Amino acid sequence: MARIAKVFFIFFTFVCLNATHISFQKFDNSFDGSSKQVKQSLHNEIKDIYLDATISGNKDNRISALKRLVYSSKALGLNYAGYENELNSLGDSSKNYKLKTVDLDNLKPVSKKEIQQSSSTPKEAKKQETIKKDTKKEEPKVTVVKKESSQEAKKVSQNEQKAKEEPKKQVSYDTKLKLLGVQQTDDGVILNFNRPVMESEIKQFALKGDLYRNVVDFKAENLSKTTRINDHLSKEIRVAQFDKTTSRFVVAKDDKFDIELQSSENSVIVSIKGSYEAPTKTAQKTDSKKAEVKKTDSKKTAQKLEPVPIKTIKKSKIIVLDPGHGGKDPGAVGGGLREKDIVLYIAKKLGDDLKGRGYKVLYTRSADKFINLKSRTAYANKQEADMFISIHVNAGPSTSAGRKLSGIETFFLSPARSERSKNAAALENKGDIEDMNYFSKETYLNFLNREKIIASNKLAIDIQKHMLNQTQKKYSVKDGGVREAPFWVLVGATMPAVLVEVGYISNSSDRKNLAKKEYQNAVAKGIADGIDAYFLKN
């Protein structure tokens, strides 16, 4: 039995090594001539290999992956400094890596005889091909595919050039929300706005009287010319400016009914449920000559807009908030402040805000109590939470440089890339050091799946952006950015999970902010807005 297990292990190792080699070879042969989407896919594939090699301790694969990650990051416009620094620390450099490239514009026509010779390469010779980089100039081996690839590469190049020339539209949630128009569909209506609508800008309720009315209030200015639509799936639909800051949308029927809101880009799709027999279809507007309500195919519109539910998201989402440290573990301390107290207040404030927005909120601790790291995510998993947010206060090293570190940062789980990430992780991890042995390398690797990393990264970006938006209105706050780090409290979470560092208690300016309840409230509001933004898009 032991012999069989040994043989199986050797076979499995061989397969894994071969798969890694194939992935490297595919990257080398395909990356430069591929579209941006394919390049991103190849980059992610190499990133998986890098993570695997980091955890398993395979230095050769780690170096090979890092070289390619530097190359692909540069091509995709991503930050490659962390990869470069790690390569240098391993005694290597990305300068030692060059892709094999073929000048497609100077290819010579291929004869039929050359094609046959090229396609008749013995199988054994193909198996012995390697991905070694040869600096000598050689005549490229050309197959019939190359000529087609030249045309495709030119098309891709032209498309990428157009993409570069086109300015990227940045969505600013500080821009005042405006309702621009209303479109009538077979299922209801579409409300068009000047930017994406956040869940915090929507309030939905019902009014009962002679008619049953479903009401949706938007924190928006009403610029729509439509005021009333009669007998369209309902007795009437009204749109009006309710007060200075609120646009009100009302659907009325004789009997109780439901409406469903969906969001996509700058639109909110309203589906009106239940039956209704309309005697006639009319639409009254402030300007009858300029009809704005347009009849559209709701199915085609829905496909184009790719709607994402709004209200159904809120009611079904469970969020676990994790105030760091607690009890015997005070966390970072300075100036009479303790991390465990600050983060508990922020977590409770955040929880109240989220509950008001319709989320179900749970806490790993709601009092001054010590909880070990593995129990925190285990609790979130047991509750089948949709999101895990761990809240902390940072502290720099006891040096002049360390005291200068400041700002808000948001982390998601991944092997550390920078000294700053490693220091932050080491600080938070040491609170429950025995848990380091609890998580084996295999367990760690199992939870580093790319899907969870991507989801957590998106969540971190939204939370970081909105925390800064709220705090910088009144306070001088540095953007510490979104970072990757191996925080053990995030290991084991089966849902998108991030760790928020709301400031440096070791920095005099940050410490003054952290001592103020107004600042803590702003942080909580920012995190809540970030959560809304994430669920609006995912």
C-alpha atoms as one frame of an Amber mdcrd trajectory, in Angstrom:
protein
   0.000   0.000   0.000   2.824   2.365   0.913   4.510   1.576  -2.399   1.319
   2.394  -4.325   0.974   5.664  -2.434   4.578   6.534  -3.230   4.095   5.797
  -6.929   0.912   7.875  -6.968   2.690  10.775  -5.252   5.529  10.683  -7.794
   3.015  10.567 -10.647   0.986  13.442  -9.181   4.128  15.547  -8.695   5.177
  14.861 -12.283   1.762  15.914 -13.594   1.821  19.149 -11.571   5.347  20.006
 -12.712   4.436  19.257 -16.311   1.295  21.391 -16.063   3.364  24.285 -14.711
   5.869  23.883 -17.545   3.036  23.880 -20.095   1.560  27.050 -18.565   4.937
  28.797 -18.750   5.362  27.683 -22.364   1.855  28.841 -23.291   2.591  32.240
 -21.742   5.894  32.579 -23.605   4.397  31.616 -26.955   1.097  33.492 -26.718
   1.332  36.578 -24.536   2.700  39.242 -26.883   0.345  38.480 -29.781  -2.798
  38.206 -27.668  -5.645  40.603 -26.932  -5.755  42.427 -23.608  -8.418  40.025
 -22.308  -6.288  36.981 -23.134  -3.227  38.667 -21.641  -5.139  39.197 -18.397
  -6.134  35.527 -18.393  -2.511  34.434 -18.928  -1.404  36.828 -16.173  -3.919
  35.280 -13.752  -2.762  31.773 -14.667   0.846  32.670 -13.855  -0.335  34.342
 -10.648  -1.915  31.035  -9.569   1.388  29.259 -10.200   3.198  31.930  -8.187
   0.828  31.488  -5.222   1.203  27.712  -5.382   5.003  27.947  -5.553   5.097
  30.440  -2.668   3.120  28.176  -0.374   4.828  24.931  -1.415   8.302  26.484
  -1.210   9.239  25.751  -4.851  11.808  28.506  -5.369  12.485  27.772  -9.062
   8.820  27.961 -10.045   8.370  31.013  -7.868  11.223  32.843  -9.633  10.000
  31.767 -13.076   6.482  32.933 -12.268   7.688  36.247 -10.825   9.667  37.047
 -13.982   6.582  36.516 -16.099   4.393  38.475 -13.671   6.723  41.469 -13.945
   6.564  41.203 -17.736   2.762  40.835 -17.892   2.155  43.512 -15.246   4.158
  46.023 -17.283   2.202  45.121 -20.423  -1.155  45.423 -18.626  -0.260  48.631
 -16.818  -0.327  46.968 -13.391   1.935  47.652 -10.420   4.946  45.346 -10.760
   7.234  46.849  -8.098   6.337  44.191  -5.524   7.141  41.346  -7.915  10.415
  43.031  -8.917  11.485  43.525  -5.298  10.663  39.925  -4.446  12.730  38.725
  -7.406  15.673  40.802  -6.222  15.337  39.374  -2.710  15.559  35.891  -4.250
  18.803  36.823  -6.004  17.334  37.190  -9.481  16.009  39.887 -11.782  13.326
  40.285 -14.429  16.065  41.529 -16.775  17.081  37.892 -17.179  13.728  37.140
 -18.821  12.848  37.913 -22.423  10.018  36.574 -24.531  10.699  34.891 -27.852
   9.184  37.320 -30.330   8.687  37.081 -34.070   8.585  40.162 -36.321   5.274
  39.417 -38.008   5.532  42.354 -40.430   8.736  40.997 -41.984   7.644  37.402
 -42.471   8.515  35.877 -45.832   5.864  34.044 -47.868   5.755  30.354 -47.013
   5.990  27.757 -49.740   3.849  24.636 -49.775   6.976  22.520 -49.363   8.071
  24.494 -46.275   4.610  24.069 -44.760   4.764  20.307 -45.220   8.256  20.183
 -43.704   7.139  22.312 -40.766   4.036  20.230 -40.094   5.927  16.936 -40.244
   8.043  17.590 -37.164   8.570  14.283 -35.293   6.598  13.951 -32.039   9.750
  13.191 -30.053  11.341  16.432 -31.214   8.267  18.391 -30.086   8.438  16.832
 -26.619  12.027  18.023 -26.218  11.234  21.677 -26.950  11.995  23.992 -24.003
  11.229  27.570 -23.091  14.813  28.680 -22.642  15.413  32.243 -23.795  18.059
  32.388 -26.593  19.590  35.810 -27.129  21.051  34.785 -30.527  19.168  35.976
 -33.600  17.718  33.001 -35.458  15.509  32.649 -38.524  11.997  32.114 -37.126
  10.280  28.806 -37.778   7.117  29.707 -39.632   3.957  27.659 -40.097   0.845
  28.438 -42.100  -0.766  29.868 -38.964   1.718  32.726 -38.752   0.347  34.585
 -41.786  -3.155  34.595 -40.322  -1.746  35.642 -36.970  -0.165  38.691 -38.620
  -3.544  40.011 -39.716  -5.119  39.206 -36.347  -2.247  40.828 -34.491  -2.668
  44.018 -36.539  -6.402  44.076 -35.740  -5.697  43.542 -32.050  -3.042  46.251
 -32.143  -5.468  48.689 -33.783  -8.191  47.878 -31.234  -5.802  48.291 -28.326
  -4.592  51.609 -29.782  -8.203  52.823 -30.007  -8.777  51.739 -26.414  -5.740
  53.723 -25.311  -6.888  56.814 -27.222 -10.400  56.685 -25.768 -10.505  58.437
 -22.381 -11.604  56.193 -19.540 -14.768  57.427 -17.863 -14.361  57.649 -14.112
 -17.566  57.269 -12.125 -17.769  59.889  -9.375 -20.323  59.163  -6.690 -19.845
  62.719  -5.419 -21.728  63.938  -8.510 -25.314  64.792  -7.637 -27.700  62.075
  -8.776 -30.167  63.168 -11.468 -33.160  61.333 -12.941 -32.906  62.049 -16.672
 -35.789  60.120 -18.181 -38.274  57.253 -18.142 -38.629  54.431 -20.675 -41.706
  52.222 -20.864 -41.157  48.455 -21.300 -43.353  45.374 -21.497 -42.544  44.530
 -17.861 -42.559  48.015 -16.338 -40.294  51.016 -16.849 -36.614  51.920 -16.939
 -35.415  54.962 -15.010 -32.300  56.530 -16.526 -29.851  58.484 -14.360 -26.644
  60.449 -14.933 -24.558  57.865 -13.029 -24.952  54.508 -11.243 -27.370  54.611
  -8.311 -26.092  53.481  -4.908 -28.329  51.464  -2.632 -27.969  54.141   0.037
 -29.694  56.539  -2.381 -32.828  54.377  -2.629 -35.692  54.020  -0.187 -38.606
  51.712  -1.010 -41.920  51.395   0.847 -45.685  50.964   0.301 -48.684  53.187
   1.063 -52.195  51.790   1.566 -55.328  53.858   0.900 -57.941  53.949  -1.822
 -55.154  52.505  -3.978 -52.160  50.335  -3.057 -49.029  52.326  -3.905 -45.453
  51.084  -4.183 -43.138  54.045  -3.648 -39.435  54.419  -4.458 -37.607  57.546
  -3.303 -34.282  58.438  -4.914 -31.864  60.990  -3.480 -31.890  62.732  -6.843
 -32.967  65.781  -8.807 -35.810  65.022 -11.219 -35.040  66.240 -14.757 -37.446
  63.824 -16.425 -40.311  65.334 -18.434 -42.548  62.396 -17.616 -44.959  63.090
 -14.770 -47.649  60.457 -15.199 -48.332  57.232 -17.142 -51.852  55.790 -17.009
 -52.911  52.162 -17.463 -49.494  50.653 -18.082 -49.423  47.429 -16.038 -51.015
  49.524 -13.269 -53.648  52.169 -12.611 -51.037  54.902 -12.768 -47.319  55.596
 -12.567 -46.155  58.962 -11.264 -42.744  60.642 -11.255 -42.189  63.891  -9.353
 -39.779  65.975  -7.292 -40.997  65.195  -3.764 -38.687  67.667  -2.019 -35.371
  69.419  -2.688 -33.338  66.225  -2.389 -35.853  63.504  -3.309 -37.321  62.290
  -6.595 -40.364  60.093  -5.978 -41.505  57.236  -8.228 -44.961  55.758  -7.497
 -46.828  52.793  -8.997 -50.502  52.372  -7.992 -53.045  49.541  -8.319 -56.364
  48.660  -6.695 -54.949  45.593  -4.929 -51.674  44.727  -3.226 -48.792  43.983
  -5.611 -44.996  43.974  -5.720 -42.363  45.711  -7.792 -38.803  44.562  -8.348
 -35.850  46.897  -8.814 -32.792  45.989 -10.810 -29.707  48.059 -11.520 -27.318
  48.161 -14.442 -24.846  50.923 -15.145 -26.783  54.238 -15.080 -30.272  52.726
 -15.093 -32.753  51.224 -12.657 -35.197  48.726 -14.161 -38.583  48.526 -12.453
 -40.603  45.349 -13.029 -44.280  45.599 -12.043 -45.650  42.300 -10.740 -49.231
  41.029 -10.798 -51.980  41.262 -13.404 -53.749  44.367 -14.643 -56.332  44.885
 -17.391 -55.999  48.331 -18.887 -58.926  49.842 -20.811 -56.574  52.080 -22.806
 -52.888  52.945 -22.850 -52.089  56.621 -22.472 -49.174  58.602 -21.269 -49.551
  62.132 -19.952 -46.517  64.353 -19.954 -45.714  67.987 -19.272 -44.813  68.433
 -22.966 -47.081  66.373 -25.216 -45.159  67.314 -28.360 -41.918  65.904 -27.033
 -42.855  62.384 -26.033 -40.146  60.895 -23.860 -41.725  57.593 -22.824 -40.521
  55.096 -25.430 -41.828  51.624 -26.069 -39.004  49.098 -26.013 -38.538  45.377
 -26.030 -37.980  44.601 -22.346 -36.238  41.300 -23.058 -33.713  42.914 -25.398
 -33.202  45.790 -22.996 -32.613  43.454 -20.070 -30.043  41.474 -22.060 -28.207
  44.624 -23.056 -28.196  46.122 -19.566 -27.406  42.880 -17.734 -29.463  43.917
 -14.680 -28.414  43.169 -11.143 -31.075  42.974  -8.395 -31.099  45.857  -5.928
 -33.633  45.250  -3.186 -33.383  41.467  -3.216 -29.650  41.793  -2.613 -30.096
  43.839   0.530 -32.606  41.633   2.260 -30.702  38.408   1.685 -27.124  39.482
   2.461 -25.469  38.536   5.754 -22.421  40.536   6.806 -20.128  39.502   9.653
 -18.217  42.363  11.271 -15.049  41.492  13.142 -13.688  44.123  15.570 -10.045
  43.091  15.980  -8.395  41.959  19.231 -10.360  42.359  22.503 -10.148  41.175
  26.108  -6.585  40.316  27.109  -5.348  41.515  23.711  -5.557  45.339  23.478
  -4.065  45.455  19.992  -2.069  48.548  19.051  -1.820  51.203  21.781  -0.660
  54.811  21.886  -1.579  58.166  23.402  -3.979  56.556  25.857  -5.898  54.875
  23.024  -6.392  51.141  22.549  -7.121  49.511  19.230  -9.690  47.097  20.684
 -11.872  50.005  21.922 -11.718  52.053  18.719 -12.575  49.185  16.392 -15.434
  47.949  18.584 -17.080  51.374  18.397 -16.615  51.556  14.608 -17.987  48.027
  14.142 -21.131  48.810  16.156 -21.659  52.100  14.321 -21.157  50.344  10.991
 -23.539  47.569  12.010 -26.294  50.043  12.875 -25.823  51.769   9.514 -25.939
  48.487   7.582 -29.049  47.315   9.437 -30.722  50.577   8.455 -29.911  49.764
   4.834 -31.552  46.359   5.099 -28.586  44.031   5.675 -28.438  41.335   8.325
 -25.433  42.062  10.548 -23.586  39.713  12.906 -20.531  40.370  15.111 -17.633
  38.123  16.067 -17.608  40.125  19.300 -19.900  42.868  20.561 -18.114  43.355
  23.902 -14.547  43.528  25.247 -13.869  39.838  24.758 -10.899  37.876  23.401
 -11.604  35.549  20.472  -8.908  33.568  18.696  -8.365  34.023  14.982  -9.692
  30.715  13.692 -12.966  31.144  15.589 -13.698  34.436  13.847 -13.916  33.153
  10.273 -15.326  29.837  11.508 -18.253  31.827  12.910 -18.747  33.620   9.585
 -18.689  30.311   7.720 -21.167  28.737  10.134 -23.561  31.653   9.607 -23.112
  31.291   5.827 -22.225  34.962   5.624 -21.904  36.773   2.310 -19.119  39.046
   3.503 -16.496  39.237   6.281 -15.074  42.620   7.351 -12.283  42.712   9.944
 -11.617  46.174  11.416  -8.237  47.162  12.868  -5.948  50.058  13.786  -2.391
  50.002  12.458   0.945  50.829  14.121   4.346  51.420  12.576   7.735  50.291
  13.912   9.220  52.238  16.838  11.542  54.243  14.590  11.441  57.745  13.133
  10.463  56.262   9.771   7.844  54.061  11.424   6.237  57.025  13.133   5.825
  58.730   9.763   3.669  55.910   8.405   0.052  57.028   8.155  -3.201  56.563
   6.307  -6.113  54.231   5.701  -5.458  50.857   4.076  -7.606  47.922   3.018
  -6.129  44.427   2.727  -7.264  41.203   1.124  -5.741  37.771   1.639  -2.674
  36.865  -0.392   1.031  36.214   0.243   2.641  39.526   1.220   4.166  41.556
  -1.590   5.808  44.450   0.240   7.582  45.122   3.510   4.714  47.365   4.601
   2.187  44.565   3.991   4.379  42.059   5.812   4.769  44.384   8.801   1.027
  45.022   9.024   0.264  41.302   8.811   2.899  40.427  11.406   1.421  42.963
  13.822  -2.124  41.592  13.579  -1.088  37.924  13.399   0.944  37.894  16.620
  -2.163  38.364  18.758  -2.951  34.659  18.477   0.338  33.061  17.482  -0.734
  29.503  18.250  -3.131  29.656  15.321  -0.168  29.726  12.947   0.214  25.998
  13.477  -3.514  25.430  13.171  -3.442  26.504   9.541  -1.342  24.076   7.534
   0.141  25.062   4.196  -2.458  22.898   2.478  -5.315  24.664   4.260  -3.868
  28.043   3.368  -3.487  27.098  -0.273  -7.015  25.698  -0.484  -8.484  29.056
   0.435  -6.297  31.026  -1.945  -8.525  30.283  -4.918  -8.477  32.951  -7.573
 -12.234  33.584  -7.509 -12.174  34.521  -3.827  -9.073  36.652  -4.250 -10.671
  38.567  -7.126 -13.940  39.102  -5.217 -12.065  40.244  -2.098  -9.900  42.552
  -4.189 -13.000  44.190  -5.712 -14.546  44.596  -2.268 -11.330  46.115  -0.907
 -11.236  48.661  -3.738 -14.834  49.777  -3.118 -14.386  50.056   0.657 -11.081
  51.930   0.377 -12.523  54.425  -2.111 -15.603  55.191  -0.042 -13.739  55.392
   3.289 -11.498  58.047   1.776 -14.504  59.824   0.295 -16.097  60.147   3.746
 -13.031  60.882   5.884 -11.289  63.325   3.535 -14.299  65.663   3.604 -13.087
  66.959   6.963  -9.798  65.269   7.857  -6.357  65.076   6.308  -6.143  61.367
   5.538  -3.534  59.641   3.403  -4.589  56.948   0.932  -2.575  53.879   1.930
  -4.134  51.948  -0.950  -5.451  48.437  -1.410  -2.853  45.841  -0.500  -2.319
  42.093  -0.400  -1.100  40.473   2.812  -1.288  37.104   4.614  -3.589  38.033
   7.505  -4.424  34.831   9.344  -7.802  36.155  10.466  -8.895  36.054   6.801
  -7.684  32.500   6.206 -10.596  30.107   6.146 -13.257  32.624   5.139 -15.349
  31.115   2.355 -16.777  34.479   1.316 -15.245  37.796   0.139 -13.177  38.985
   3.098 -11.123  42.097   3.774  -9.217  43.637   6.660  -9.476  47.399   7.116
  -6.763  49.438   8.862  -8.462  52.729   9.774  -5.293  54.666  10.678  -1.900
  54.500  12.406  -2.047  54.912  16.168   1.741  55.448  16.069   1.333  58.564
  13.891   0.462  61.783  15.742  -1.909  63.096  13.055  -3.725  59.781  12.601
  -3.909  59.329  16.371  -5.735  62.665  16.754  -8.258  61.519  14.147  -8.711
  58.111  15.760  -9.546  59.748  19.087 -12.534  61.575  17.581 -15.964  59.955
  17.368 -16.752  62.032  14.256 -13.803  60.454  12.454 -14.830  56.972  13.584
 -18.374  57.657  12.344 -17.019  58.789   8.966 -14.999  55.576   8.664 -18.097
  53.492   9.438 -20.156  55.417   6.870 -17.436  54.930   4.255 -17.266  51.174
   4.815 -21.067  50.929   4.544 -21.045  52.894   1.278 -18.283  50.630  -0.040
 -20.330  47.526   0.780 -23.318  49.032  -1.054 -21.125  49.801  -4.066 -19.751
  46.240  -4.136 -23.174  44.570  -4.041 -24.477  46.999  -6.648 -21.912  45.659
  -9.138 -21.453  42.046  -8.050
